[in-house]
Structure formats: structure tokens, C-alpha cells
Amino acid sequence: MTRVGSYESATSGSLQHTRSTAVRVEKLRKSYGGQVALDDLSLDIAPGSFQAILGPSGSGKTSLLMSVAGFLTPDSGRVLVNGRDVLPLPPERRNFGMVFQGYALFPHLTVLDNVAFALRAKGAAKGERDRRARTAIELVRLSGMENRYPSQLSGGQQQRVALARAIAFEPDLLLLDEPLSALDRALRSDLQTELKDLQRKTGLTCLYVTHDQDEALSMADVVAVMASGQIKQIGKPFDLYEKPSSRFVASFLGKCNFIELDVIARDGQSVVGRRGASNVRHNGSVAEGRSMLLTLRPEKIALSTAGGELRPDRNRASGRLRHLSYLGNSIELVVDTEDLGELTVRAPVGDIAQIDQGRLMELSWSADATVAIPRD
């Protein structure tokens, strides 16, 4: 095994990043005229982690990525890499790899020359360029295609070339700006798995921007949800989905039911709320007050046709089926309940036969299934 810069490379083409890179963003602020894109935003990216920035259009996620990359100058703040502020440095001196949605390959260069381009710009000798470029090409599973041109590649292959180019020169940080959004769903899913495997093999620190909730939740070690130039919540994917801190985060990470209730009883960590003639028990903390707002994911609700037996320790509601959607591996039902309003339910296809619209349904869910969030 021979050492190649901050990587150790074996003849098999495997790479392992041996340099630990910690990134800290401190109070970044950026405005376009009177519109604030980054609002004193701070963020820590742990060494060797895969961190996703998730948010809707206009949330500021691309401004954050471009500020870190050096293509956008923030009004104030710092970007620290292992304690050193890199904001004064131009992009080419930050030693960051970047993968764009549009690939940005040179059409007149072969795969090998595209991957070796940054190495040439950094002054690496030809033998060193070729060795590193071929190792990166092997890692992204394009061996044998070194002499092809971008026009001879599929979209997925072109994105692999862009990824190989971004890692070949041993970056301290890999930045990815919605790199898979232009691909079809099946290919996008395959490349999500490959990209995460690549990150694990190399140990690279990655910052990944996306608006795709499934992509962020399935790939990242940590997800930061952005809106209005601020991070609204940050944490592990499971914690964000199961324990959202606000209505925005709950709804942005997937479909969610919201149930507003008047608090009628408190017993330790259990709270009972009422709406109309229906009582709902919630096991968990609730802020002091006379009302509460609960989130309830559609897959947490069990359903049956009217008359079915239900466990007595579960919350329940009944209503008429208004809409049913077949989603392949699951079905989604919208049920109009008398007291709790419209509730969306998701269940495996095999759990229930075809149901006619207007059918009376009984719903139930555990008191542990809900999460209390602020009303605002």
C-alpha cells in the first residue's frame, strides 16, 4: 500500500481519506438587496460525516453551499476548516471538491482527462495525474471507459465522472449541489446508494444540498432543515422525522396529520385532549396551557372497516373514506372524521381490500405515536 497525499490507495483502487476535516460555519449572513438569504447561520460538520442541507426553494441552502465553496461572498461570518478561516481564500485555494447538478464536464476531453483536470491545474505530474485519476475512476465503477467522451455516456455515467473528478485531488471537503436531481428515479436510487458507499470508503467529509426529503433522510448522517435563511432543526434523520420540533419541519419531511385539542387532563407525562366529542391521549411532554397541537404520521394509524375489534388502550376515531390512492407498495387513504377533521392514513396494500368511497372507517393509534409541537 502506498500513500497518496491524504489518501491511502491500494492496487484494488480503494481509497481511504486519512486527513480528518472538521468544518464550522459561524454566523454567516448574506442579503440580496432587502432579502435575507442567510440569517446569521451557524453549522458544525463533523469530520468524516455526510451532512445534508434540506429545504424548499428560496430557503438559502444554495447560498450556504456557494458561500462555503467560495463562489459567493457573504456579508459577514466565517467558514472554519480545522480552525482556519477560509473565507479570504478564492475557491481554487480552499481544496474543496464540488459536484453540480449539471455535471459540468468538458465535452472535448475524455473521461480520464476530465477526471485529471483539477490535478493538472494543481501542477501534478502526468504520471501522478493518471494514477490518481484511474484510481478515482475505478472507485466510481467506470473502469474501461477512460477513453470515452461525455457524449458517449449516459446521465448516470456522466455524474460518476463528475464525482470522480471531485475526489481525485483529495479534497478536504466534498460539496454536492443536488447532484442527482436530473436523473430518473431508479437511477437516482442506485446512485444514492453508491454515493453513500463511496463516502464511507473514502472517509470524506461531505456537505450535500437537496430539496428531496427521501434523499436526505436515506443518505445523510445528519440533516439540517432550512427555511428563510435559518436552520429550523438539525439532527439524525430518524429523530427529525419521528420528533419534529415545528409544524414546518413535520410537514416538510413528509405527510403529517395535525390535531388541535383542548387539554382536559394531565397525569405525569400523559395528557388528554378533547375536540368535539372525541378524547385523545398523548404520552409525552406538552407545554403548559389549555390547548395542544399534535403531529401524527399517516403510517402510525391503523385502520379497519366499521365493526372491527380495536384494542381499548388506543386512541380511536371514525369517519367516511373520501379518497384512496394506490402507491404501489402502499395505499393512502383520506378519511373525513366528525371531530378531528381530515386524517391521512398509509398502510401496506395487503392490509386491506379495495374499499369504496364513502365507506365508514375506524381508525386507531397509540398514545405514543403523537408528538406535541408549538402551535405557532
Buried (B, 14 or more C-beta within 10 A) or exposed (E): EEEBBBBBBEEEBBBBBBBEBBBBBBEBBBBEEEEBBBBEBEBBBBBBBBBBBBBEEBBBBBBBBBBBBBEBEBEEBBBBBEEEEBBEBEBEEBBBBBBBBEBEBEEEBBBBBBBBBBBBEEEBEEEBBBBBBBBBBBBBBBEEBBEBBBEEBEBBBBBBBBBBBBBBBBBBBBBBBBBBEBBEEEBBBEBBEBBBEBBEEBBBBBBBBBBBBEBBBBBBBBBBBBBBBBBBBBBBBEBBBBBBBBBBBBEBBBEBBBBEBEBEEEEEEEBBBBBEEBBBBBBBEBEEEEEBBBBBBBBBBBBBEEEEEEEEEBBBBBBBBEEBEEEEEBBBBBBBBEBBBEBBBBBEEEEBEEBEEEBEBBBBBBBEBBBBBEEE
